[in-house]
Amino acid sequence: MPAACSRFPRAPSRSTTGSSAGQAEQSGRIAPKAGPLTASAPGVVQGRRPLSWPQLRTGRGPWKGAEMVAVLSLTDNGRTIDLRVGHTVMLRLPENPSTGYGWAVDGDLRLVELGERSHVASSMTVGSGGESQWAIKATAPGTTTLRLKHWREWEGDRSVTERYEVTLVISP
């Protein structure tokens, strides 16, 4: 390796072992991983920027000390996720704000804390889609259902095109 290149750290390997998708297919539930989420974990979509490399690499969410345990997507709609108090999951849903449609929380948030929503564009082209992302931290034990709707807020509920729902089972 040339001396100039030795100053830069190697990128993490892209491993697919321990896939939460495989766990979900087998049992219908997603259980917390033994350790924090890493940059090579499933759910990091290739070709799109993750929430942030340092957060994924260290397993830390937007809350100091929060352990990131899963990345949820549209394919997890209707699933049940097992968490512990203090664990954080990342929710990523496809969205194109240029159409006027967006995701909005439509339900109970009493056992979780919802982080600030961010949008990651799939390209720099005007009108292109992308993903909305939220970090969700379990704050109290119990069972709750996180519901979102894809709609144009100013048109009301008649504009809802899609609904997303995951049940969170939170243990102490």
Rosetta silent file (secondary structure, phi, psi, omega in degrees, C-alpha in Angstrom):
SEQUENCE: MPAACSRFPRAPSRSTTGSSAGQAEQSGRIAPKAGPLTASAPGVVQGRRPLSWPQLRTGRGPWKGAEMVAVLSLTDNGRTIDLRVGHTVMLRLPENPSTGYGWAVDGDLRLVELGERSHVASSMTVGSGGESQWAIKATAPGTTTLRLKHWREWEGDRSVTERYEVTLVISP
SCORE:     score description
SCORE:     0.000 S_00000001
   1 L     0.000  130.877  178.172    0.000    0.000    0.000 S_00000001
   2 L   -60.794  151.966 -177.682    1.454    3.423   -0.903 S_00000001
   3 H   -59.877  -36.706 -178.244    2.405    5.622    2.041 S_00000001
   4 H   -63.163  -32.378 -178.197   -0.189    8.272    1.090 S_00000001
   5 H   -80.388  -19.349 -175.925   -2.994    5.701    1.398 S_00000001
   6 H   -70.334  -12.303  179.142   -1.903    4.415    4.789 S_00000001
   7 H   -76.394  -19.333 -174.895   -3.290    7.546    6.461 S_00000001
   8 L  -100.758  133.130  179.223   -6.878    6.579    5.683 S_00000001
   9 L   -69.700  153.855  177.427   -8.673    3.838    7.629 S_00000001
  10 L   -72.894  147.407  176.298  -10.138    0.909    5.768 S_00000001
  11 L   -70.987  149.796  178.504  -13.882    0.891    5.167 S_00000001
  12 L   -64.938  148.262  178.497  -15.842   -1.669    7.216 S_00000001
  13 L   -71.463  154.959 -178.986  -16.524   -4.984    5.511 S_00000001
  14 L  -102.336   92.460 -179.246  -20.057   -5.608    4.267 S_00000001
  15 L   -98.297  149.067  177.390  -21.215   -8.733    6.048 S_00000001
  16 L  -116.102   14.132  178.695  -24.723  -10.146    5.880 S_00000001
  17 L   -75.030  150.850  179.448  -24.506  -12.516    8.831 S_00000001
  18 L    74.408   29.563 -175.468  -27.018  -12.059   11.630 S_00000001
  19 L   -62.947  126.690  175.873  -29.653  -10.686    9.295 S_00000001
  20 H   -69.759  -24.696  177.090  -32.723   -9.357   11.072 S_00000001
  21 H   -65.307  -39.983  177.382  -34.647  -10.070    7.857 S_00000001
  22 H   -64.630  -39.758  177.510  -33.881  -13.790    8.243 S_00000001
  23 H   -62.396  -42.554 -177.128  -35.040  -13.677   11.849 S_00000001
  24 H   -66.252  -39.236  179.764  -38.263  -11.978   10.824 S_00000001
  25 H   -65.141  -35.839 -177.552  -38.993  -14.528    8.099 S_00000001
  26 H   -74.912  -43.626 -172.428  -38.529  -17.414   10.523 S_00000001
  27 H  -115.123  -11.966 -176.474  -40.529  -16.128   13.483 S_00000001
  28 L    80.465   -1.424  179.564  -42.466  -13.102   12.253 S_00000001
  29 E  -126.381  152.558  175.850  -40.770  -11.023   14.970 S_00000001
  30 E  -110.900  118.090 -179.468  -37.593   -9.025   15.033 S_00000001
  31 L   -97.393  154.547  177.765  -35.603   -9.490   18.235 S_00000001
  32 L   -60.627  144.133  174.996  -32.827   -7.167   19.417 S_00000001
  33 L   -74.139  160.048 -178.863  -29.355   -8.061   18.226 S_00000001
  34 L   -65.470  -35.378 -178.015  -26.792   -9.076   20.815 S_00000001
  35 L  -125.063 -177.483 -179.093  -24.646   -6.032   20.127 S_00000001
  36 L   -70.320  156.594  177.518  -25.024   -2.587   18.620 S_00000001
  37 L   -66.122  138.442  178.405  -25.774   -2.105   14.937 S_00000001
  38 L  -115.641  169.979 -178.131  -22.649   -1.690   12.844 S_00000001
  39 L   -63.606  -21.154 -179.310  -22.037   -0.101    9.480 S_00000001
  40 L   -94.440    5.136 -176.179  -21.934   -3.559    7.894 S_00000001
  41 L   -74.078  154.028  175.341  -25.288   -4.609    9.366 S_00000001
  42 L   -59.214  152.527 -179.956  -28.293   -5.431    7.202 S_00000001
  43 L   101.200  -15.553  173.896  -30.596   -2.501    6.606 S_00000001
  44 L   -83.526  108.416 -172.617  -27.854   -0.167    5.404 S_00000001
  45 L   -77.587  122.357  179.028  -29.141    0.434    1.898 S_00000001
  46 L   -67.814  142.041  178.992  -26.379    0.445   -0.695 S_00000001
  47 L    87.419   -5.511  177.697  -26.392    3.513   -2.917 S_00000001
  48 L  -127.917  147.337  179.724  -28.098    5.647   -0.264 S_00000001
  49 L   -74.984  131.260  174.154  -26.560    7.516    2.612 S_00000001
  50 L   -72.674  175.613 -179.077  -27.325    6.032    6.026 S_00000001
  51 L   -49.732  -53.562  171.430  -28.377    8.287    8.896 S_00000001
  52 L  -170.744  137.881 -178.679  -24.707    8.874    9.693 S_00000001
  53 H   -58.997  -45.450 -179.581  -21.659    6.658    9.600 S_00000001
  54 H   -60.847  -38.228  179.892  -20.489    7.541   13.130 S_00000001
  55 H   -65.953  -43.800 -179.428  -23.927    6.730   14.586 S_00000001
  56 H   -70.476  -40.041 -177.500  -24.142    3.396   12.800 S_00000001
  57 H   -64.287  -39.417 -177.533  -20.506    2.482   13.448 S_00000001
  58 H   -92.279   -7.797 -178.148  -20.758    3.072   17.189 S_00000001
  59 L    75.623   20.414 -178.579  -24.319    1.815   17.548 S_00000001
  60 E  -107.344  133.544  176.802  -25.414    5.160   18.927 S_00000001
  61 L   -89.501 -163.418 -179.341  -28.610    6.875   17.886 S_00000001
  62 L   -70.773  -11.133  177.520  -29.468   10.532   18.258 S_00000001
  63 L  -102.233  131.683 -179.455  -29.778   10.030   22.025 S_00000001
  64 L   -59.856  127.195  178.249  -26.555    9.722   23.987 S_00000001
  65 L    85.832   -0.916 -179.945  -26.177    6.157   25.225 S_00000001
  66 L   -79.317  134.868  179.836  -29.009    4.751   23.081 S_00000001
  67 E   -96.380  122.108  178.945  -28.239    1.368   21.531 S_00000001
  68 E   -80.020  122.841 -175.299  -29.310    0.976   17.875 S_00000001
  69 E  -117.032  -16.983 -178.920  -30.744   -2.526   17.451 S_00000001
  70 E  -160.925  154.841  171.842  -32.623   -2.592   14.116 S_00000001
  71 E  -118.152  119.724 -177.566  -33.346   -0.692   10.913 S_00000001
  72 E  -101.364  146.836  178.668  -36.976   -0.970    9.814 S_00000001
  73 L  -135.017 -173.561 -179.382  -38.277   -0.409    6.298 S_00000001
  74 H   -59.548  -29.225 -179.667  -41.527   -0.679    4.351 S_00000001
  75 H   -70.284  -13.861  178.817  -41.095   -4.473    4.230 S_00000001
  76 H   -90.378    4.395  179.216  -41.482   -4.594    8.038 S_00000001
  77 L   -55.192  128.736  178.618  -45.054   -3.247    7.858 S_00000001
  78 L    88.275   -3.147 -177.525  -47.287   -5.306   10.166 S_00000001
  79 L   -82.925  167.602  173.702  -44.405   -6.906   12.086 S_00000001
  80 E  -113.907  131.324 -177.354  -43.798   -7.128   15.830 S_00000001
  81 E  -118.652  128.637  176.772  -40.461   -5.897   17.160 S_00000001
  82 E   -91.967  127.638  179.889  -39.046   -6.833   20.577 S_00000001
  83 E  -133.192  168.067  170.248  -37.063   -4.047   22.271 S_00000001
  84 E  -116.187  154.338  176.534  -35.688   -3.144   25.660 S_00000001
  85 L   -55.688  131.871 -178.535  -36.087    0.237   27.333 S_00000001
  86 L    97.612  -17.243  177.717  -33.304    2.474   25.998 S_00000001
  87 E   -75.500  152.517  179.759  -32.987    0.670   22.648 S_00000001
  88 E  -125.518  138.405  171.819  -33.401    2.638   19.436 S_00000001
  89 E  -117.753  149.411  176.760  -34.658    1.503   16.038 S_00000001
  90 E  -102.729  129.564  177.316  -34.271    3.427   12.798 S_00000001
  91 E  -109.734  125.317  179.557  -37.355    3.660   10.563 S_00000001
  92 E  -124.784  119.544 -179.682  -36.778    4.386    6.861 S_00000001
  93 E  -126.534  139.931 -179.593  -39.742    4.845    4.527 S_00000001
  94 E   -66.838  141.331 -177.575  -39.718    5.819    0.828 S_00000001
  95 E  -157.487  146.295  173.838  -40.995    9.320    0.145 S_00000001
  96 L  -129.467   92.805 -175.418  -41.026   11.935   -2.605 S_00000001
  97 H   -60.954  -21.811 -178.641  -41.824   15.323   -1.027 S_00000001
  98 H   -66.985  -15.990  177.540  -42.103   17.011   -4.437 S_00000001
  99 H   -85.284  -10.554 -177.047  -45.471   15.247   -4.900 S_00000001
 100 L    92.122  -12.418  179.479  -46.844   16.834   -1.738 S_00000001
 101 L   -87.509  144.037  177.664  -47.214   13.461   -0.053 S_00000001
 102 E  -153.681  163.118  178.256  -45.398   12.724    3.171 S_00000001
 103 E   -86.888  139.326  177.132  -45.410   10.346    6.118 S_00000001
 104 E  -138.026  142.396  177.126  -47.036   11.470    9.373 S_00000001
 105 E   -68.170  133.338 -176.453  -47.393    9.716   12.722 S_00000001
 106 L  -133.057   61.147 -178.525  -50.999    8.651   13.191 S_00000001
 107 L   169.717 -159.422 -170.387  -51.191    7.048   16.603 S_00000001
 108 L   -76.886  130.880  175.850  -49.843    6.378   20.045 S_00000001
 109 L  -126.403   27.109 -172.530  -46.367    7.514   21.109 S_00000001
 110 L   -73.033  -24.257 -177.874  -46.711    7.008   24.869 S_00000001
 111 L  -107.022    1.546 -177.765  -43.944    4.364   25.271 S_00000001
 112 E  -133.865  160.884  173.587  -41.486    5.732   22.705 S_00000001
 113 E  -117.717  125.682 -177.454  -39.717    8.945   21.852 S_00000001
 114 E   -95.418  122.750  177.985  -39.654    9.881   18.175 S_00000001
 115 L   -73.938  172.388 -179.511  -36.509   11.637   16.965 S_00000001
 116 L   -64.398  137.949  179.732  -36.519   14.431   14.437 S_00000001
 117 L   -75.870  140.012  174.694  -37.499   13.354   10.929 S_00000001
 118 E  -130.953  156.994  178.710  -34.890   13.687    8.196 S_00000001
 119 E  -121.273  132.206  176.863  -35.078   13.166    4.435 S_00000001
 120 E  -115.246  115.149 -179.226  -32.323   11.585    2.357 S_00000001
 121 E   -73.320  144.630  179.021  -32.677   12.210   -1.381 S_00000001
 122 L   -78.800  -20.803  174.851  -31.922    9.325   -3.741 S_00000001
 123 L  -156.929  172.867  179.737  -30.267   11.739   -6.176 S_00000001
 124 L   -86.143    0.701 -178.789  -29.589   15.441   -6.625 S_00000001
 125 L   -70.531  135.106  177.955  -32.169   15.650   -9.431 S_00000001
 126 L   -61.344  132.136  178.678  -35.080   18.007   -8.764 S_00000001
 127 L    87.781   -0.829 -179.842  -38.230   15.997   -8.045 S_00000001
 128 L   -75.261  157.398  179.764  -36.408   12.781   -7.214 S_00000001
 129 L   -83.069 -160.147  179.445  -37.584   10.633   -4.344 S_00000001
 130 E   168.378 -147.363 -179.166  -35.704    9.326   -1.377 S_00000001
 131 E  -133.797  141.898  166.199  -36.344    8.205    2.185 S_00000001
 132 E   -94.049  141.902 -177.202  -37.715    9.758    5.332 S_00000001
 133 E  -130.855  139.465  174.687  -35.897    8.558    8.440 S_00000001
 134 E  -134.606  143.636  168.643  -36.798    8.580   12.113 S_00000001
 135 E   -99.739  133.172 -176.986  -34.986    7.266   15.163 S_00000001
 136 E  -122.694  119.295 -177.455  -37.415    5.724   17.658 S_00000001
 137 E  -107.408  129.455  175.735  -36.289    5.184   21.246 S_00000001
 138 E   -74.781  123.717 -174.980  -38.112    2.844   23.637 S_00000001
 139 L  -112.426  -16.837 -178.564  -38.696    4.830   26.851 S_00000001
 140 L  -152.276  150.371  179.228  -40.980    2.619   28.983 S_00000001
 141 L   -71.238  150.646  178.874  -41.944   -1.076   29.164 S_00000001
 142 E   141.164 -169.722  178.786  -45.185   -2.245   27.563 S_00000001
 143 E  -122.775  132.304  178.204  -46.715   -2.819   24.138 S_00000001
 144 E  -143.032  157.690  177.516  -47.558   -0.056   21.688 S_00000001
 145 E  -115.523  122.759  177.012  -48.304    0.196   17.984 S_00000001
 146 E   -89.885  121.259 -178.318  -46.518    2.817   15.919 S_00000001
 147 E  -120.848  136.628  174.735  -48.770    3.953   13.050 S_00000001
 148 E  -131.971  155.333  175.688  -47.910    6.260   10.170 S_00000001
 149 E  -130.606  147.029  178.584  -49.857    7.400    7.138 S_00000001
 150 E  -102.866  113.684 -171.205  -48.661    8.614    3.746 S_00000001
 151 E  -158.228  172.931  168.723  -50.809   11.593    2.799 S_00000001
 152 L  -102.270  110.632 -172.346  -51.187   15.209    1.790 S_00000001
 153 H   -55.298  -42.023 -176.139  -51.923   16.927    5.084 S_00000001
 154 H   -70.976  -14.919  178.304  -53.939   19.784    3.566 S_00000001
 155 H   -94.988   -8.881  177.797  -56.278   17.321    1.784 S_00000001
 156 L    80.053 -170.318 -174.166  -57.116   15.373    4.946 S_00000001
 157 H   -64.308  -20.298  178.602  -57.646   11.636    5.453 S_00000001
 158 H   -67.756  -15.290 -179.362  -59.173   11.129    1.997 S_00000001
 159 H   -91.857   -0.528 -178.290  -55.659   11.629    0.571 S_00000001
 160 L   -63.170  124.384  179.968  -54.073    8.718    2.508 S_00000001
 161 L  -104.626  -21.547 -176.878  -52.370    6.418   -0.014 S_00000001
 162 E  -158.718  149.850  176.302  -50.623    4.022    2.352 S_00000001
 163 E  -125.052  147.482  179.712  -50.455    3.087    6.023 S_00000001
 164 E  -129.213  136.926 -176.905  -47.524    1.678    7.997 S_00000001
 165 E  -148.235  129.831  171.571  -47.799   -0.094   11.338 S_00000001
 166 E  -132.979  140.709  176.797  -45.357   -1.923   13.618 S_00000001
 167 E   -96.392  129.490 -179.914  -46.047   -3.276   17.089 S_00000001
 168 E  -108.781  120.168  175.836  -43.316   -2.625   19.631 S_00000001
 169 E  -104.360  109.410 -172.141  -43.040   -4.985   22.601 S_00000001
 170 E  -107.724  122.386  178.015  -40.783   -3.201   25.075 S_00000001
 171 E  -105.805  158.145 -178.121  -39.281   -5.039   28.042 S_00000001
 172 L   -63.227    0.000    0.000  -37.445   -3.429   31.007 S_00000001
